[in-house]
């Protein structure tokens, strides 16, 4: 993630409140030794190791994660930092339905309010926030084809529950990044073993990938997971909580066998 550094004078001219460091300098998101560590302090949280690594990773990133493992929190913080630290960028958040994109967007706004509230240019709407550094974050539903998204040029495309977004959408949205050298962040709990999200985890992909399970999350009650194992089939548990790519539960022949024919 590209990090821009601004002078304190520039920050104060934008009305950004700063805090005093132990060396007498004004510490803020832009001059902190680590923007991610600074964000953790301001938010009063400690990221999981994989979350910290993911947020600091450059380029296209794909994360397959078990349910409630902290993927949306990490994703929203990464989006907030990208927009705050990179001037005149446009980030588009998409989801299969409006609710998914808006919920992630709300988390992004919450991070910005805490980290740099004065960077918000004017009152955010349900689907857009504009920053005083010229950056914008927009959240929209992908729909079935992505037709309504085609007029955007963006620097970052963010997809929540990406494996549930129809394949035709990816054909529509990827060209948005062509002239900006932009990147993609796609996170999801897996759904089968086909599609754009699945392909991002294959050897020839241009994505840096992460895999984390619900069992690895320190905030999840182990007793709850034990009950879920009893309630669900093995395949269902593997997909939802272990974030494994599986053949359709009703598919008789495996994908590998079909592909080899």
Secondary structure by P-SEA (a helix, b strand, c coil): cbbbbbcaaaaaaabbbbbbccccccccccccccaaaaaaaaacccccaaaaaaaacccbbbbbbccccaaaaaaaaaaaaaaaaccbbbbbbbcccaaaaaaaaaaaaaaaaaccccccccccccccccccccbbbbbbbbcccccccccccccbbbbcccccccaaaaaacccccccccbbbbbbbcccccccaaaaaaccccccbbbbbcccccccccaaaaaaaaaaccaaaaaaaccccccccccccccaaaaaac
